[in-house]
Amino acid sequence: MLIVVHSLWGLILATQTQNIYFLLLGGVGGHLLLDVIPHRDLTTVRQVIIDIFIAATFSVLCLKIFSLPFIFIWSVLFSTLPDIEVAFRYYGKREKIYFPSHLPSWHGTLNSRLGVLINLFVGFILFMIFLISLKKHFN
C-alpha cells in the first residue's frame, strides 16, 4: 500500500485512543492487514519519495487544520514503520524479510491499473473514516 494509505490508518487510530502502546500495536497490526489487500506497490525511488512527501505533508496539514495533539504524529509513524524494512532491504542489499506482510505469500500484489485503483479506493475510504472519526472525537 502507499505510505499515505498507511498514514491515514495511523490518523484514524489516534482518534480512537491516545495510548502509545495501543497506537504502536494498532499501527503495525493495521499495516499488516492493509498489505494483504491486493494492490500495486510503487516501483521507483522517485515515486516512493513523492509518496512519503505527500503522506508527511497531509499528516502535518491535518495536525494544523484540526489542531490535533502530537500523539497523532506518533500514530502515523507507527503505522508506516514496517515499510522501513523495505528501504533497508533495497539500500542495504538485505534479502531477509522480517515483517510478515512483506513476504510474497502474504503480500497482496496486483501489478496493474486495478492495483493502483485499489490503493486509491482504500485511501479514500480511510480518509472518509478519518473525517467521521474526527467529528466524533471532537463532539
C-alpha positions as CSV (number, residue, x, y, z in Angstrom):
1,M,0.0,0.0,0.0
2,L,1.0,3.6,-0.4
3,I,2.7,5.2,2.6
4,V,-0.1,7.8,2.6
5,V,-2.7,5.0,3.0
6,H,-0.8,3.6,6.0
7,S,-0.6,7.1,7.4
8,L,-4.3,7.5,7.1
9,W,-4.7,4.4,9.1
10,G,-2.5,5.9,11.8
11,L,-4.6,9.1,11.9
12,I,-7.8,7.0,12.3
13,L,-6.2,5.1,15.2
14,A,-5.2,8.3,17.1
15,T,-8.9,9.4,17.0
16,Q,-9.8,6.3,18.9
17,T,-7.0,6.1,21.6
18,Q,-4.2,8.2,22.9
19,N,-2.4,5.2,24.5
20,I,1.0,5.0,22.9
21,Y,1.2,1.2,23.2
22,F,-2.2,0.6,21.5
23,L,-1.1,3.0,18.8
24,L,2.1,1.0,18.2
25,L,0.3,-2.3,18.2
26,G,-2.7,-1.0,16.1
27,G,-0.4,0.8,13.7
28,V,1.8,-2.2,13.0
29,G,-1.2,-4.6,13.0
30,G,-3.2,-2.4,10.6
31,H,-0.1,-2.2,8.3
32,L,-0.1,-6.0,8.2
33,L,-3.8,-6.1,7.3
34,L,-3.6,-3.4,4.7
35,D,-0.7,-5.1,3.0
36,V,-2.9,-8.2,2.5
37,I,-5.3,-6.3,0.2
38,P,-4.2,-6.8,-3.4
39,H,-2.5,-3.6,-4.6
40,R,0.3,-2.2,-6.8
41,D,3.4,-1.1,-5.0
42,L,5.5,1.8,-6.1
43,T,8.3,0.8,-8.4
44,T,10.8,3.7,-8.4
45,V,12.7,5.6,-5.7
46,R,11.2,8.8,-7.1
47,Q,7.6,7.5,-6.6
48,V,8.4,6.5,-3.0
49,I,9.9,9.9,-2.2
50,I,6.8,11.6,-3.6
51,D,4.5,9.2,-1.6
52,I,6.4,9.9,1.6
53,F,6.3,13.7,0.9
54,I,2.5,13.5,0.3
55,A,1.9,11.4,3.4
56,A,4.1,13.7,5.6
57,T,2.5,16.9,4.2
58,F,-1.0,15.6,4.6
59,S,-0.4,14.4,8.1
60,V,1.1,17.8,9.2
61,L,-1.7,19.7,7.5
62,C,-4.3,17.6,9.4
63,L,-2.4,18.4,12.6
64,K,-2.5,22.1,11.9
65,I,-6.0,22.4,10.4
66,F,-7.7,20.2,13.1
67,S,-5.4,21.3,16.0
68,L,-4.6,17.6,16.7
69,P,-2.2,16.6,19.5
70,F,1.3,15.5,18.7
71,I,0.3,11.8,19.5
72,F,-1.2,11.7,16.0
73,I,2.3,12.0,14.5
74,W,3.5,9.0,16.6
75,S,0.5,7.1,15.4
76,V,1.3,7.9,11.7
77,L,4.9,6.9,12.3
78,F,3.9,3.6,13.9
79,S,1.6,2.7,11.1
80,T,4.3,3.3,8.4
81,L,7.1,1.8,10.5
82,P,7.2,-1.7,8.8
83,D,8.0,-0.1,5.4
84,I,11.4,1.0,6.8
85,E,12.3,-2.7,6.4
86,V,11.6,-2.3,2.6
87,A,14.1,0.6,2.5
88,F,16.7,-1.3,4.4
89,R,16.3,-4.3,2.0
90,Y,16.5,-2.0,-1.0
91,Y,19.5,0.1,0.1
92,G,21.2,-2.4,2.4
93,K,21.1,-5.3,-0.1
94,R,19.5,-7.5,2.7
95,E,17.4,-10.3,1.5
96,K,15.8,-11.4,4.7
97,I,12.2,-10.4,5.3
98,Y,11.2,-9.8,9.0
99,F,7.8,-8.3,8.7
100,P,5.2,-11.0,7.8
101,S,3.1,-8.9,5.3
102,H,6.2,-8.3,3.2
103,L,6.5,-12.0,2.5
104,P,5.4,-12.8,-1.1
105,S,3.0,-15.4,0.1
106,W,1.2,-12.8,2.4
107,H,1.6,-9.5,0.5
108,G,-1.3,-8.8,-1.9
109,T,0.3,-7.8,-5.2
110,L,-1.6,-6.7,-8.2
111,N,0.7,-5.0,-10.8
112,S,-1.9,-3.3,-13.0
113,R,-4.0,-0.2,-13.1
114,L,-6.5,-2.1,-10.9
115,G,-3.8,-2.3,-8.3
116,V,-3.4,1.5,-8.4
117,L,-7.2,2.0,-8.2
118,I,-7.4,-0.3,-5.2
119,N,-4.7,1.8,-3.5
120,L,-6.7,5.0,-4.2
121,F,-10.0,3.4,-3.2
122,V,-8.7,2.2,0.1
123,G,-7.1,5.6,0.7
124,F,-10.4,7.3,0.0
125,I,-12.3,5.0,2.3
126,L,-9.8,5.5,5.1
127,F,-9.9,9.3,4.6
128,M,-13.7,9.3,4.9
129,I,-13.4,7.1,8.1
130,F,-10.8,9.6,9.4
131,L,-13.2,12.6,8.9
132,I,-16.1,10.8,10.5
133,S,-13.9,9.7,13.4
134,L,-12.6,13.3,13.8
135,K,-16.1,14.6,14.1
136,K,-16.9,12.0,16.8
137,H,-13.6,12.7,18.5
138,F,-14.4,16.4,18.8
139,N,-18.0,16.0,19.9
